[in-house]
Amino acid sequence: MKQSNNKIEDTKTEVEGQGRKVNGWEALSVVAVIVGIIAVSLLSLGAEPHVPLFLAVVFLAIYNFTKRQPWSLLEKGIVNGIKSGIIPIMIFMLIGVLIAVWMKSGTIPTLISYSFNLISVNYFLPSAFLVTAVIGISIGSSFTTASTIGIAFMGLGSGLGFDPALTAGAVVSGALLGDKMSPLSDTTNLASSVSKVDLFDHIRYMMWTAFPAFLISLILFFIIGSRQGDMTGTEMAGWLDSLNDAANVHPAALIPAIVMVILAMRRVPAIPAMLTGIILGFITAVTLEGQVILQEWMPLIQNGFETETGNSQLDNLLNRGGLQSMMWAVSLLLLALSMGGILSSLGIINALIASIQGFVSTRGRAVMTAVLSSMGLNISLGEQYMSVVLPGEAYIERFKEMGLEGKHLSRALESGGTVVNALIPYGVSGVFMASVLEVPVLAYLPFAFFCLLCPVITLFYGFTGISMKTK
């Protein structure tokens, strides 16, 4: 936003949304109420995240009524918000089917079995973090990483007696590190594009944040990993034998996963890639079992893979997936997108961003404003793409005026946008991780070290000037 077109005056600035004008303090008050509703509901009342989001939508409806604005304004916001999430919703449902099919085909059980033979039990958490990071960088998708090798590590962690929240923290950290640093990642490309910086310059510059965050995370996983785990080698061998008996553990079962990785590296869109993985999983299952029983496949697609091995830990691992397993996530995502759409439609988001710009007067404040704006949009919208796009468009000219480069802005956007979304219980990434790994966001959040460290390190650089050489 150029100063010649709009003179920014602190929080008194008024921005015209689709409804009536909203000033900065009013917008801040509305968002504060919503954040308060969500925080009290989740932290004090122990509610599922659906409830506070529903209450937030009701609050916005009442707010709109007091402004004497038409109901159609809210409807338009809801429609626009949900429209932006149609593809993620479809991906969520396909992931549910993919997991169920890959359980039956033996793809995920084989990944679990082979992973155990490749890693050290004594260094399980660091291994989970490193492997998911490497795979994430290779394919550029935290979703695919978590829903394949991530599930395998969750199964291994369960068998070894690790707290699921710890394992999920390692998986989420590795998956987001890979997503953040991969040239194949959509969010990485988006951040560089919005900030008008070369993609590989953006990635190289992010190393200033990613490497120390990676190193500190690795050390922390080594430390806490040495105090966890209670299964002996003999018990683990028996657990793996039960897995081999209950599922199709076979090298051929890895074909669907290998093809999916190749498709991701070739930048095939997510939906056709997942459909290919599902079809190959079906073919693999039929080939290994030597028969097709359609009556088994219909409930499997709907309710997921189901088996009884006599081992409760193993049953909890294998019995998952299906369309129904993702409906919790889909309904939550619909509410989050509706809330975000209404906030945009009422002009709340634009008013907040415009009012904050007046605060950007020094290098440290510029970086802090970009990071906190991205985090704030994650909290208010639950959508990682908008948390990158809106602050990027709002602050790019101001950064240039201060002599800061596009890479300074793009790093701040990634640190406050991409990696933080996985820490929001109703964020697109957070909802996905919680559904696939079957661990609540607030449970794994304290152990998602990489995601927590990136914003802190970026703010440190902003105020100290380290790595912040200006023109």
Helices and strands as residue ranges (DSSP letters): G 10-12, E 14-16, E 21-23, H 24-39, I 40-44, H 50-66, H 71-83, H 86-105, H 107-118, G 121-123, H 124-139, H 142-145, I 146-150, H 151-160, H 164-181, H 186-194, H 199-225, H 233-246, G 251-254, H 255-265, H 270-289, H 294-303, H 312-318, G 323-326, H 327-345, H 348-356, G 357-359, H 363-381, H 384-401, H 406-413, I 414-418, G 421-423, H 428-437, H 441-444, G 445-447, H 449-464
